[in-house]
Amino acid sequence: MPKTVKTIDQNLIKAFAEARNGLPAMVDQVEDGYNSQPLRFHFDEVDNTDSFDINPVSWKVFFVEMQNRELALAYEEDGDDPYYYEFVPAHA
């Protein structure tokens, strides 16, 4: 059974993305007139068919947004999908 990792450690988050050739990004997403710009990683290998605008951001901007939104990265070690992750509340 895969182990779920939840972290706010910037080095671990960056290592997760870079091990999968991922880059930090935000998505232009308007919901109820509010531009939420959710955080995500862009993986060239699996994200070529996205139907929304992905805006690359620096790691600095990415981590500031994570901190401002009080988010942590959750992913599974040795899971079936190495690209699976989600942002979850950091203090839950």
C-alpha positions in Angstrom: 0.0 0.0 0.0 1.4 3.4 -1.0 2.4 5.8 1.8 0.8 9.3 1.6 3.2 12.1 2.2 1.9 15.6 3.3 4.5 18.3 3.4 5.2 22.0 3.4 8.9 21.5 3.1 9.9 23.5 0.0 12.9 21.3 -0.8 10.8 18.2 -0.8 8.0 19.9 -2.9 10.5 21.1 -5.4 12.2 17.6 -5.6 8.8 16.0 -6.1 8.1 18.2 -9.1 11.6 18.1 -10.6 11.8 14.3 -10.4 8.9 14.3 -12.8 10.1 17.2 -15.0 7.4 19.4 -13.5 7.4 23.1 -13.3 5.5 25.4 -10.9 2.4 27.0 -12.5 -0.9 28.6 -11.8 -4.0 28.1 -13.9 -6.3 30.9 -15.2 -9.7 29.8 -13.9 -12.6 32.1 -13.4 -15.3 30.9 -11.1 -18.3 33.2 -10.2 -16.3 36.2 -11.5 -13.3 35.5 -9.2 -10.0 34.5 -10.8 -8.8 31.8 -8.4 -5.6 30.9 -10.2 -5.2 27.5 -8.5 -1.7 26.2 -8.0 -0.4 23.2 -9.9 2.6 21.6 -11.5 2.9 21.4 -15.2 4.3 18.0 -16.4 5.2 18.0 -20.1 4.8 14.3 -20.3 1.1 14.3 -19.2 -0.3 17.8 -19.6 -0.2 18.3 -23.3 -3.9 18.3 -23.8 -4.9 20.9 -21.1 -7.8 23.0 -22.2 -7.0 25.9 -19.9 -4.3 28.5 -19.7 -1.3 27.4 -17.6 0.9 30.3 -16.5 4.4 29.3 -15.4 5.6 31.0 -12.2 8.8 31.1 -10.3 9.3 28.8 -7.3 9.4 31.9 -5.1 5.9 33.0 -6.3 4.6 29.4 -6.0 5.8 29.0 -2.4 4.5 32.4 -1.4 1.1 31.4 -2.8 1.2 28.1 -1.0 2.0 29.9 2.3 -0.7 32.6 1.8 -3.3 29.9 1.1 -2.0 27.7 3.9 -1.5 24.7 1.7 0.6 21.6 1.8 1.4 19.1 -1.0 0.1 15.6 -0.6 1.3 12.7 -2.8 1.7 9.0 -2.6 5.1 7.4 -2.4 5.3 4.3 -4.7 1.7 4.9 -5.9 0.2 3.7 -9.2 0.3 7.2 -10.7 3.7 9.0 -10.1 2.1 12.3 -11.2 -0.8 12.2 -8.7 -0.7 15.0 -6.1 -3.1 17.5 -4.5 -2.9 20.6 -2.5 -4.5 20.2 0.9 -4.9 22.4 4.0 -1.6 22.6 5.7 -3.0 22.6 9.2 -5.7 20.0 9.0 
